[in-house]
Amino acid sequence: MTDWILRGGEVIDGSGRPRRRADVAIAGDRIAEIGSVGRAEGAREVDVSGKIVAPGFIDVHTHDDRALFATPEMAAKASQGVTTVVTGNCGISLAPLLLDEAPPPPLDLIGDSADYRYGRFADYFAAFDRSPSALSAACLVGHSTLRVGAMNALERPANDTELAQMCERLQEALDAGAVGLSSGLAYAPAARAPPAEIETLARLLRPARALYTTHMRNEGGAVLDSLDESFAAGRAAGVPVVISHHKTIGRENFGRTAETLPVIAEAIAHQEVGLDAYPYIASSTVLNAAQAERALKVLVTWSKSAPEQAGRELSAIAADWGVSEKEAVDRLQPAGAVYWTMDEADVQRVLRFEHTMIGSDGLPHDSHPHPRLWGAFPRVLGHYCRDLGLFSLEEAVRRMTGLSATRFGLTGRGILTVGAYADVTVFDPAHVADRATFEAPMTPAAGIEHVFVNGRPVWAEGKPTGERPGRALRRQQMQAEASS
């Protein structure tokens, strides 16, 4: 029985092929028909003439591990047309870890000690099964999370006993359905992990047909060395690698994506390598003095010790307090910040690169977040695709859907075809635009009209519907579907 008919729109199917005028019928959680769809008794019809009907967008780089429970309507993402999130990036995942003290940065970006209550990844998945969100989630295991759970001192390589414990917990997570391992080698909890530690863990991924994603050790002066380290880990373990939020940071490195992208392209010719990016010249993470010193501007996004300072520039805070910016950083701890450290030409070069997926890297628990949390996907569709013409709309959609689903093994998603899961986004190509700004970062986008997840509407008329049809996307189930 047909439940919904989206009538009269232009279908962009996520493959990169040209759009076509077609109706789309949804039955249960699947796409039932694409073409000239007849009337169906009981079906609800939506006139989408002049609109684009696309696969639901896949946010491949999120920190939504806790947000799926804390804000189950997931308005920040549903309002952008996102239907699936990949959690656990940058070495940080809520599971498998039990904490009775404050998590070390950057683990505090996604939760406090009480949120780290899943000793096994199976427990995290079970909690999501019991209390699903509006969106579906594929989950990575964080290397830093594994380290914090296994080691009593993080400023050194793991010893054999600790590494064995990390391997055991990673294996449990893979058995439970995690899609891969992530690392955040630029951050203190993982900075002293040698390549051999990553390679040992990554070898567990190959039998599971899982992947390795990395926030590399360095995105500045040593970016080429860090790319080599990342590729080497993939080769040693025989697994696919995804370079997270690829960029070159610091004024002295402006323009260097002209060096890095050919290196990535050469690696792609010899092994499985992917990358993602967000469409902004500013990054966001924990607040620290070293990053603040090299940034052109710093905006505080949250502070436990001075919460009233969220949303203000570090320079203004320091001036008000009559201290140096370094002293202000110390007084604000623990805290987060936005850093202006990139060049627009580099951002455009990475976005234009044919292998680049789109990920928001949004931080949903910041009190004054980076606008990428609410604006990344419409910004690509509106500003970079329609206004600047970096690529066709078909290509923009492919970077957000089919390419991402293929890279992460999300069977039945990312492509609009009969029999696929009914994850669908309807948007107005003339008016879609990000409206979230650094001043008002939680402003929903314009032009996203209807969003369906597993056949049920989660966003309509500019607001959440209250439906929560999201699912935990377990790797084994998706692999079984792919082979059937």
N, C-alpha and C positions, 0 to 999 in steps of 0.2 A: 504493500500500500504506500503510495506517494504521500509524503508529509508536507513538502515544500516544493514550490516551483518558482525559480528566479527567472522572470520572463523578460526577454528583449535586450539583454545586455551583450557586451562584447567579452568573450572568454579569452583570457590570457592564461594558458594552461600550466605555466611554470617550466616548460621545456626549452623556452627560447624561440619556439615557432611563432609565426605571425598570429595575431588575434583573429578571431572569427565571431560573427554574430550567431548566438545560439542561446536557447533556453537551457537551464540546468534544473534537473529534478533530483530531490533528495528523498530517500526512503530509509527510515531508521538512521543508522550512523554512516550510511554509504551514499555515494553518488550513483543514482539509478539510471539517469539518462542525460545526454548532452546532445542538443540538436533542436529539432522542431517538436516540442513536447505538447501533446494534446491535453485537454482538460482531464482532471482526475478528481473523482468524488472525494471530498473531505480534505483535499490538499489546500494549504494556504498559499496564495500567490502573492508575489512581490514584484511590482513593476520596476525593473532596473534598467530601463531604456536610457541610453547615453552614459551608462556606468560600466566600469570594468568589473568582471567577475573573475577572481583569481584564487589560487590556493591560499589557504591561511598562511601567514608569514611565520617563519621559524626563526626565533631569536637564538642564534647559536652561542651567544656569549652573555650569560646572565649570572647574577648572584641572588637568584630568587628562591633559594633553598627554603628559607623561613617565610618569605613573602607568600608562598603558596598556601600557607596555613594562616598567617597573620592578616592577609588581605585576600581572601579566597576569590573575590570577584575579579581580581587582577586587572583593575581598570587601567593602570599605567600601560599595560601591554595590550589588552583587548582593544583599547581606544586607538591603537596604532594598526590594528588588523592582525596582530600576532595571535596565533592559536596554539603554538608549541614553544616551550622554552627549554634550553639546555642549561642545567644548573651545575654547580660544583666547579666553576672555572677558577683559574689562577691559583690552583693548589688548595682552595678553600671549599670544603663541603661540611654540612652539619653532621654528617655521618661518615664513618663510624667513630664516634667520640663521646665520652662522658666526661663532663667537667664539673668541679666543685669550686673553681676559682675563675677569675676573669680571664677570658681567652686572650692570648697574646696577639697584637696586631700582626697581620691584617685579619685574623679570624674574627675580630670584633666588628668587622664590617657587616657581617651577616647575622650576628646574634650575640647575646650575653651568655653567661655560664649556664643559665637555666634552659637555654635553647639547645645546648649540646647534650641531648638526652637520649641519643640513639646509639647504643653500643654496637649495633650491627646495622648494616645497610638494609637488611631485610626488615628491621624495625621501622626504618624511615619509610620504606615503600608501603608497609602495612598501615602506617598512620595516614599516608596519602590515600590509600584504598578506602579507609574508613571515612575520611573527610576530604573528598576531592575538591579541587579548585575549579574555576571556570576553564582553565587551560590545561593542556597535557604537558607532561614533563619527561624529558630524557635526562638522566643524571650521571655526572662524572664523579669520581672519587678524588678528593684533594690530597696531593702528596704532603702538603704542610699539615693537614688534619691527621694523616697517618703518623707523621713525625711527632706531633704534639702528644698523640696517644701512646706512643711507644718509647719516647726518650725523656730522660730527666734533665737533659741539657741540650739545647738546640744549636749551640755555637761550635759544632764539630760534625764530622761524618757519623753516621749511625754505625754502631758495632755489629758484629754478626748476629748476636741475640736480638738486638733491636730491629735489624733489617728483616730477620726471620719473622718477627711479630708483625711488622708492616706488611710483609708478603702474605701472611695468613689473613690479615684483615682485608687486604686488597682482593684476595681470592674469594673471600666470603661475599664481598660487595659484587664482584663479577658474577658469582653464582646466583646472587639475588636479582641481578638484572641490570647493573650499571653498564653504561655504554663505553666507559674508558677511564683513563687516569689523566688528571691535570696536574701541572706543576706551576709554582710561582717562584721561580729561582731568584727573582729580583728582591724578594722579601726576606727579612731576617730569619724567620723560622726555617727557611730552606736554603739560604745563601751559602751555607757551609756544606751542603750536600754535593759530593763529587759526581761527575758524570756516571761513574760506575754504579752509584746508588740508584739513579734513575733507570739505568739500563737493566739492572737486576729486577726492578719492579716491572718495567715495561715488558720484559720477557713473558710475564704472566698473561699479557694481553693477547699474544698471538694465538694461543689455543682457543681463546674465547672470541676471536675475530673482533676485538675491541680496538680502540684507538688511543693515541696519546696527544693531548693538547698542552701547550706551554706558553705561559707568560715568561718570556726568555730572561736569561740572567742579566742582559744588558740591551737597552734599546737606544743607547747613545753612541759614544765613541767606539765601543767594542761590539757594535751590532752585528758585524759580519762574523766575528768569532762566535757569537751566540747563535747565529743561524747555523753555523757549522756544527756546533754542539747539539743543536736540536735535530738536525738531519742525521747526525751520527747515532743518536739514541734510537731513531726510527730504524736505521739500517741494522744496528746491533741486535735489536729485538725483532726485526722483521714485521714492523707494524706501521700503520699510517700515522702521520704527524700533522697537527694543525698548529700553525703559528697564531697565537692570540693577538688581537688588536694590533696588527702590524703598523709600525710607525718608526720614525727616527726623531728623537727628542733632543732639545737644546739647540740654541741658535747656531752653535758651531756645527751642528749636524743637519741644518736645513738643506734640503736638496738631495740628501743621500738616499732617498728611496729610488733615485735613478741608478744607484749602485745595487741596492738590496733586491729590487724586483727581478733584474736579470739573474741574480744568484738563485732566487727562489724558482724562477722559471727553469733554470738548468737542473735544479734538484727534482722538480716535478717530472722532468724527462727521464729520470732514473729511479724514482721511488715515489710512493704515495705521499704527497704533501698538499696541504690546503692552508688557507689563511682567512682570517676575518678582520673587519675594520668597522669603526664607527665614524659617522660623518661630521666630525668636529675637530677643531684645532686645540681643544683643551681636554686634558685627561682628568681623572678623579680617583683618589684612593685615600689612604691614611695620611694625616698631616705629619710631615717630618721636615727638619731644618734643611737637610741636604737638597731635597727636591724643591723646597721653597726658595732656596738661594739661587737656583738656576732658572726658575720660572720667570716669565715676563710679568705675570700677575698671579696672585693667589687669592682664592675666595674660600672662606671657611664654610664647610657644609654641615658640620655638627661638632659639638664639643661637650663632653661630659662635665668638665669642670666649669665651663662658662657657656651654657647652652644659649644664652641670650645673644651670643656673638655669631650664631649661624646666619649665613647670608651676607656677611660683611667681608670686605677685603682685609687681608692680613695687615697691610700697610696702615689702614685706618685704625685697626684695633691697637696696633703697636703705638701709633701716635697718641691715641686716647689714653693709653696706659703709661705713656712716657718711657717706653722701653724699646730695645732693639727688636727687630722682627724675630730674631732667634730666641730672645727671651719670651716674646709673645707666644711663639710655638710651644715652648716648654710649659708656659702657664695654661695653655689651652688643652693640654693632653688629658685623656686620650681624645683624639679629634680626627676629622677628615677634611679634605680640601679638594678644590678644583685648581689645576695648574695649567696655565697657558704656556705650552712648551713646544708646539708644533707649528709648521708652516702650511698655509693653505694649499700651496702647489703640491706639497707632498701628500696631503690628504686626498686631493683630486687624483693624483697619479696612482695611489693605492686603490681608490675606488674604481678607477677605470680599468685596472688590471683584471683580465677576464676570469681569473680563478678566485677573486675575492668574494667571500660571503659577507653578509651584513650581520652584525651583532651589536646590541646596545651597550653592553658593559655597564648598565645602569645599577645604581646602588639604592635599593628601595627603602632602606631604613635610615638614610640620611634625612635630617629634618629640613634641609634646604638642598635637595639633590642637584646634580648635574642635569641639565634639561634632556640629555640623551635618554634618560629613563622613560620619558613620556614622548620623545620626539624623533628618535633615530630613523625609524622606517618611513614615516611621512616626509622627513627631510630629504631622504634619498629620492623618493618618488617626485616630490615637488621641486625642491631647490636644485638638486644635482641632475635629475633626469629632465624634467620639463623645462626648468628655467635656464640651466647651463648647458643642457644637451650632452652630458658626458656619455650617455648611452641611451638606447631605445627603451621604451617602457617595458617591452617584452624582456629585454635583458635585465632591467632593474628587478622585475618580478622573479626572473630565474635566480638571481643572486640571493633572493630572500626565501626561495621555496625549493625548486627542484635540485639546485646545486647543493643546498644545505641538507636536504633529506638524503641525497645520495652519499654525501660525505659522512654523515652520522648514522647511516643505516636505518633511517626512519621509514620503514616499509609502508607503502600505502598512503604516504603523506607527501606534500610538496608538489604533487602533480594533480591537475583536475582531469580525471579520466573515469569512465564508468567502472564501478567496483572499488574505487579508492575511498578512503575515509572522507566523510563530508566535513572537512575543515575548509571553510570558504570565507573569503573577504570580498566585500563589494565596496568599491570606492569610486569617487568622482575624479577622473583624471585631470579635469580643468581646475579643480579647487583643492585637491589634497595638499596639505601643507602642515609643517610642524608649527605649533604656536607656543610651545614651551620655550622660555627664554632663561637666561641666567638670573634675571630679576624675578621672574614668575615661572619657576621650573616645572610646576605640576599642572600646567594648562593642557587640556586634551587637544589633540590635533583636529584640524578641519578636514572634511571630505571622506572620512571613514564612516560608511553608512550602515553596513550590516556585517556582523561577524558570526560565523557558525563554527562550533567545535563538536565533532562527532555527531553532526546532524542537528544540533540544538543551538538556538540563538543565544549568544552571550553578550552581544553589544548591539543596540538598536536605538535610534532616535537620540543619539548623543549620550547614552548612559548604559550602565550594566543592566542586564535583564534579570539578574538574580539566579540564573541557571548555573549549575556547576557540573558540567559533563566531562571535565578533564580526566585523564587517565595517566597512571604511571606507565611509561613506555619501556617495558622490560626488553632487554636486548635479545634474549632467547626467543621470545614470542615473535619479535619482528623478524629475526633470522628464519624462524620456522615458516612464517608467512611468505617470506621472499622465496623460499625453496619449494613452496607448495604450488 
